[in-house]
Amino acid sequence: MAGSPPSQQAPLRNPNLDRVAGMNLDGASDRPHGSAAGSHRGSVSGSQIGSRPGSRAGSPPRPSPHQSPTPAGGKSSVFGVEPLGYDPARENPLRPVDIVGKRVDLPADAYLDHPDKNRFTSRPGFNTEGKPIQVQLNIFPVKGFSSNDIYQYDVSISPEPTNPRAVLKKLWNSEPAQTAMARAGGVWLTDGNKLAWSSQRIERNEFRVTVDLDAGRPNTGRGGRSNVFFLKVKQSTTVRLQYLHQYLQGKIGWDNHVLECMNFFDHCMRQGPSEKMLSIRRNIYPKNPQSMELDRVVEVHKGYYSAVRLSEAKQLMINIDTANTAFWQVKTIAEIALRMFNAHKDQWSNWSWVEFAEQVRPIPAIDRQGRTVPGPSEAFSVLRRLQKLKFVVQHRGKMQGEKIYTIKRFIFDERYGREGAHSQNVSFPKKMPDGSIQETTVWQHYLDTYQFRLQYPKLPIIESTRGALFPMELCNVADSQRYPFKLDPTQTAAMIKFAVTRPEKRKADILKGFHLLNYANDPYLSAFGVQISNSMQITNARLLKNPEIEFAAKAKHNPGVSGRWDLRGKRFLEPNKHQIQSWGLVVCGNSCTKQEAEAFASKFVQTYRNHGANIGPNANMHVIIVPFSFGDYGDICREAWNQIGSKFRSFPQMIFFVVPNKNTLVYERIKKSMDCRFCCPSQVLQGGHVKKANAQYMSNVAMKVNAKLGGITCKVAGGNKPNFFQVPTMIIGVDVSHGSPGSIVASMAAMTVSLDKDATRYAAACETNGWRDEILQSTTSHGMFPPLLKHWMSIHKTAPQHVYYFRDGVAEGQFQAVIETEITEIRRAFRELNAGNPKFTVIIATKRHHIRFFPKPNDQTTGDRNANALPGTLVERDATHPHHFDFYLCSHVAIQGTARPVHYQVIYDDANVAPDHLQKMIYQQCYQYARATTPVSLHPAVYYAHVASNRARAHENVHSSQRESAGGKEGHPTAKHSSEREQEGGSGEAPPLLPMSHTGIPADRIAFMNLTMWYM
């Protein structure tokens, strides 16, 4: 047998991680069943990288160190490859708090990088104006935990194995180790990696045992390699739970001692459930979970979210919720690939293995030298989504000792020509029984070694991260692997159908999950003195009074606790700013007939007039039809602009587009042309809605059109005094959106600024913000905010004295960066424009949490007919932080499922805003959202920023060919999957957006377009 290449050295660790977490806190079971190592998604599971080629009978073929199936000059998978996900150039290695924070709800002050940093705003008091009520929360109080010291130990193995987690699990459960722990006394807990805890201090602070993992087993044929390991357990620190008690009581600030307590508590809580069920970070999944297919490739599993939280009640709480996660279906890789191929295009939907094998063959392509060479086909590109997928091999001779492999790639090399790389032409040097080396194809190897004739020999060959070669049909997807991509619309609809449940059902599922976790009988919790209540917490809450809504002519409506109103007989508070003289409607292709379009246009004009629109007496909408044969949607926009402009002999003020169906590519193509080429507001309509011409639909469209043209739908009714502000006040909303997992697209930042004294209208600016960078870059902020500030001051004739800064999508670990980076840049803009030094109130608003409100048992007064919390339900106790200024507010009516409140956290406030005033302002302004007849769940400033950041994707300077698949139907383009798109970057500055301006467009129209609510 050929000798193995030298084992790869592990990357150097940050020594600062060793005390609290010289560990990966994913836990022993945070991976597929039977997985060797690594995290659950996409890491190398692993035997030693570069282990010996497949010489032993029964092993999969492996490329030789001297010959590889990779192209000449390509990077070998056998020698010198760092584990996937390892970045030796990483500038900011994970801190202990970052690792622990993946599993524990840590407070923002845990992430301060220096103890002398300013702490966040403390709670100034509680609400006193709302009606006192009680609601039930999905948190379970920790009735008590011991103040006894816990002893933390470092665990090391010698010699260091290639797969330390799997080996540690065997060593930990071995008889010598269990005997040593029993002799030491106490109950032992391990993180499955490098830490252990015990309730007892061991003699001389350490013990060492020698374990032969082959003891008592028949000859394993290991070729003389020893399977003897030395396990060393040495005390590293003492976890003093008294620190956690003192932090909850407010007697000390956050430090590493409290972090150690939380880390221990989290592992203690998870140890028992993870031994019986699959654990993935904060989620636990039963062995036979409730599941449903989302399509022919992906399925959803129902599990349970579980996390320990610090509570305002000066105690710990356990947050339990349902968790619905998409997983790959467990089938052969070949079957999954065929199903993905069938779903990729309509014309491929019924094709079989023969057509699939033909379509994945290379196609002619032109290289950089202008030569015609074999290139990957569109069907072959679909296979890229399977990279990093874990699989097992099951065939004759491989049924025992199941190993987990990871797909590195599907072999593609020009040298295989138009045939492509498949089992009958990909070969490797195989060691024969007589010791000789013979070049053998993958197909021949399986026939000779296992008498197995491959059914689909022309399919591509898988190369694993270990360098092994496998036919697709013999590889089964490993169990319980999360699907890492963004769900498509069909999958999303199926997921919602499965996941969305009414409050009563969700509460029942939560209680079921709590009983499955079985904390009451957990031996680890019991041994460490932890007691968890069996009942969900009932908290004292407040019900804020709903406002009245005011329309034109001071017409008012009181929605009460129903949270709904309609627009029948109501005129918008303010109509469009400039009288409409030139507008039109264009039918794209055969989306509807001209008669249907004209009927809709006539009814819409009348509906908009009834709502108070400012429309010229002879300004009827000009209707045209542009066939798809005319060109792409950019050409259709140009033709619509020219025809409507010629009809009215002026620049169009608004153009409607009727499209066949909902298609993101079509929508973004139209918006890019209308926003950036013609600087003209537009409205996209689906043909089905135009044909029905429903009155409510037209009123909903009228709200959007009115906002885009500078009008206001409604506002919170008030007297002669301002509703919310006593001094000139600006509200800013900021959100940053990112591409789906696995894609490399620029992050998109959006900033909205209120323009009027009632905060009913918001202008928005958007720009790219690096690559997956959540905090606003200085250049991004400085490019967006100053023009908005100038416009605000031109309207109000003064500078703002108070600024509310609402921020969405920021985790606790980034709160300090918001203050130090984003607010600093905003203040800088004020100074540079001589706009004074206003006071700031900085509020983080997030819906990414698992707190839910339920009515108390047998209480019908605090919920709606679906048992959801009433709009205005405010929770400031029990689920909130012990000291920080935060609260949960449910301001909306849930259309379906269980309402999710918004968590507002005030992290900075030099204006000393009273809780009553702040909470009332946030709640009542949710009734002013421009395109809704119901209060929204999130403050409008943040809601608009979120809408604008997604809408600005249409302004990316990217050619349509990078997003569209070839061969789509005329007028119905098909989007490429993110894995098929050309990689746009990932380092350096992201390319800027196209501006909403163009040569030949008057300056006043450009200014109006940029400062109106174009994003609605």
Secondary structure, 3 states (H helix, E strand, C coil): CCCCCCCCCCCCCCHHHHHHHCCCCCCCCCCCCCCCCCCCCCCCCCCCCCCCCCCCCCCCCCCECCECCCCCCCCCCCCCCCCCCCCCCCCCCCCHHHHHCCCCECCHHHHCCCCCCCCCCECCCCCCCCEEEEEEECEEEEEECCCCEEEEEEEEEECCCCCHHHHHHHHHCCHHHHHHHHHHCCCEEECCCCEEEECCCCHHHEEEEEEECCCCCCCCCCCCCCCEEEEEEEEEEEEECHHHHHHHCCCCCCCHHHHHHHHHHHHHHHHHHHHHCEEECCEEECCCCCEEECCCCEEEEEEEEEEEEECCCCCEEEEEEEEEEEEECCCEHHHHHHHHHHHHCHHHCCCCHHHHHHHCCCEEEECCCCCEEEECCHHHHHHHHHCCCEEEECCCCCCCCCCCEEEEEECCCHHHHHHCCECCCCEEEEECCCCCEEEEEHHHHHHHHHCCCCCCCCCEEEEECCCCEEEHHHEEECCCCECCCCCCHHHHHHHHHHHCCCHHHHHHHHHHHHHHHCHHHCHHHHHCCCEECCCCCEEEEEECCCCCEECHHHCEECCHHHCCCCCCCCCCCECCCCCECCEEEEEECCCCCHHHHHHHHHHHHHHHHHCCCCECCCCCCEEEEECHHHCCHHHHHHHHHHHHHHHHCCCCCEEEEEECCCCHHHHHHHHHHHHHHCCCCEEEEEHHHHHHCCHHHHHHHHHHHHHHCCCECCEECCCCCCCCCCCCEEEEEEEEECCCCCCCCCCEEEEEEECCCCCCCEEEEEEECCCCCCCCCHHHHHHHHHHHHHHHHHHHCCCCCEEEEEEECCCHHHHHHHHHHHHHHHHHHHHHCCCCCCEEEEEEEECCCCCCEEECCCCCCCECCCCCECCCEEECCCCCCCCEEEEEEECCCCCCCCCCCEEEEEEEECCCCCHHHHHHHHHHHHHHCCCCCCCCCCCHHHHHHHHHHHHHHHHCCCCHHHCECCCCECCECCECCHHHCCCCCCCCCCCCCCCCCCCCCCHHHHHHHHHCCCCC
